[in-house]
Amino acid sequence: MSLKSWIVIVALVLTPQTVWAQLSPPPISPEFFTCIEEGGIRERAMCISTEFELQEKRVNDLYEQLSLTLSEPRKQVLRQAQSSWIKYKEDWSLFMSTNAEEEDSSITEENIRLFQLLATATHAKNLATQLPFDARAKSLTDSSK
């Protein structure tokens, strides 16, 4: 199975299934797939790191955009949801790293970073789906740049 197929499968597992729009994989830049397929271990690490930074910026930008559209009570719920998501990502990464310490584990640092990347890209997509329609359309065109 190619790395791209694996990423799409993991992305679908991470995506909440309650909204049909969530069934598509998170927007990962085409450059990432080219980079990851052509590189060795060090190059792949750089590809993952670069894409992760891009996705983290998307999360931060979308979170900011979304909070500007919400009433104060909904902002508080968003803050709590964001904190929960960060804790989930950190806890799952910790769990994966403790599994990686097992003698026969196939989990590597690259797997953990890929999980973090895909979780972040999925979260960005989930935030974008909560924006009002006009802002959502803008966020999608901005992410394709």
C-alpha positions, 0 to 999 in steps of 0.5 A: 500500500502506498504512503498516500493511500495509508494517509487517506485511510488514516485521515478517514478514520480520524474524520468525524462521520456525522457530516457528509462533507467530512468524508473527504480526506483533509487537504494535504498539499500536492507538494507533500506527496511528491516530496514524501514519495521521492525522499529518503528518511531525512527528506521525508522528515523534512516533508512531514515537518514542512507540511505540519507547519503549514497545517498548524498555521491553517488551524490557527488561522481558521480558529481565529476566523471562526472565533470572530464569527461566534457569540461569547458563549460559543467562543467558550465552547470552541476554546474548550473543544480546542483544548480537548483536541490539543490534549487528544493529539498530545495524549495519542502521540504519547501513547504511540511513543510508548508503543514505539518503545516496545521491542517488536513495535513497528511504530516509528517517530515518522508514524507519530509525526504523520499522525500529528500531521493528519490529525492537524490537517483533519482538525483544520478541515473540521474548523473550516466546516464550521465557518459561515459559507463565504468564509469557508469558501475563502479558506478552501481557496487559501489552502490550495495556494 
